[in-house]
Amino acid sequence: MLSRAFVTLIVNGLFWLSNGEFSNVPDLEDHMIQDLDGHPCVRLLNLSGPIGCATDKVVRGDVARVHSLSQSWEADRVALLSPDLLAGFLTKVLDEGLVVAGVIVEPTSSVPFSFSPADPFPQSQFAPYSDTEYRWNTNGSGFNMQNFDFPIVILDEDSAKLAAQNAHRNEEDDWAFPRYAVELDYRMNAEGDSAKCLSEATCLPLGGHSVWSAMPRLPEEATSSLPTVLVVARLDTASLFHERALGADAPMSGLLLLLAAADALHLSFAQAGLERSDLAAGDDSVKGLSKKDISAIIELGQVGLGHIDPDSTPTLYVHTQKGQTTTDELVDQLQVGASVVDVAISAASSETPGIPPSSLMALLDDADVDASTCAVITEFDLAYTNPNYHSWLDGPEMLNTTAIAAAATAVARMLFTRVTTETAPEVAQTEVEELVQQLRTCFLTKDPGMTCDLVKSLMTPRTAEADHYIGVI
């Protein structure tokens, strides 16, 4: 358990003890030390070295409120930040050499703001094209890939109130003794890079998992003359604060759409959960499926559609690699599928360099995969419409479940027609909407979360809140 505690100076405690307010040392300690609950930014290692946050010792410092980015700062203080100031404060640390003992962040702000700690081009190193300076994530700061040598913690609501009270007391007393301080213990001792620490067994490997299924079951040797369409959606997300990462729009909206579409027509489907940092190259989640039998690969990306004007028609965009000729056919099929629901389909702009960051980037490295048969379907055209990509702010409110259900019906009808060449049957849209709402409740809420009736009808859940960050293998 990582320790978090506020500490007052012992002088304060002795004064109260002399007046008979405390009868024993444990009572005194209970008054002096109060635990805070929160979620830390943690240390990770990749092939280039460390990223994330950690310290080599316990950090102690007076807690001080950051009111503005222009105020003067004492290096031995722990900064209490409203979340709307976090991006600017960390930028000053990186660009101007601002020294700070630690950072504790309040979970909410009184002013509107957005925050994306991912890169402007997430996973650009895997792009199947040369323009890696393109800004898909225009709000991206790149903090997820930085190395901070001090702790950064986002507090829970009650702990944030306590921290704010103590920071205010320090200011009111003009920093006279006794002062309120915070102690942060986030020692993470893995050193070097991932190859070194794994070989020396000083760290644990992170890994995702993949789930795939086919209906009907694939035979040992494929004998069907019907084409196989592989539809994928990602399972995991990332954030500066991993335990707070829900990833509602990115990537869970794609998974909700996939499950709803598969349920609507009982289509063959696949769910691929790929490790965020290397796209799990070499993943064998489709083992047993011959690549020559795959007629198309379609990835469902960010499709939460929660950013649209409620009075406008939601639109999905179809992204393909430049120079490919299949976009029009796929768009036409999707438009036919969407003709019975309130969702529009459009080919993505030719001004982008190609497909957006996705699992498909890794698949296109395979010589056996025909790029002309691959597409990514998203809610955005030129750039992400989600300003909170990979942050704790990407929560359930980012999803328009009615629009996702409409998109699921369009995708299901398109897939049916593409595989069978027949006209898609009618879909019970009300049932699709109910399923999407159930999935949202199960995957993205604390209560009931995974103890929802839908999950309990399939399995016995061990925990209510689903974890959307990859785990330790």
Secondary structure by P-SEA (a helix, b strand, c coil): cccccccccaaaaaaaaaacccccaaaaaaaabbbbbbccbbbbbccccccccccccbbbbcccccccccbbbbccbbbbbcccaaaaaaaaaacccccccbbbbbcccccccccccccccccccccccccccccccccccccccccccbbbbbbcaaaaaaaaaaaaaaaaacccccbbbbbbcccccccccaaaaaaaccbbbbbbbbbbbbcccccccccccbbbbbbbbbcccccccccccccccccaaaaaaaaaaaaacccccccccccccccccccccccccccccccbbbbbcccccccccccbbbbbbbbbcccccaaaaaaaaaaaaaccccbbbbccccccccccccaaaaaaaccccccccccccccccccccccccccccccccccaaaaaaaaaaaaaaaaaaaaccccccccaaaaaaaaaaaaaaaccccccccccaaaaacccccccccccccccc
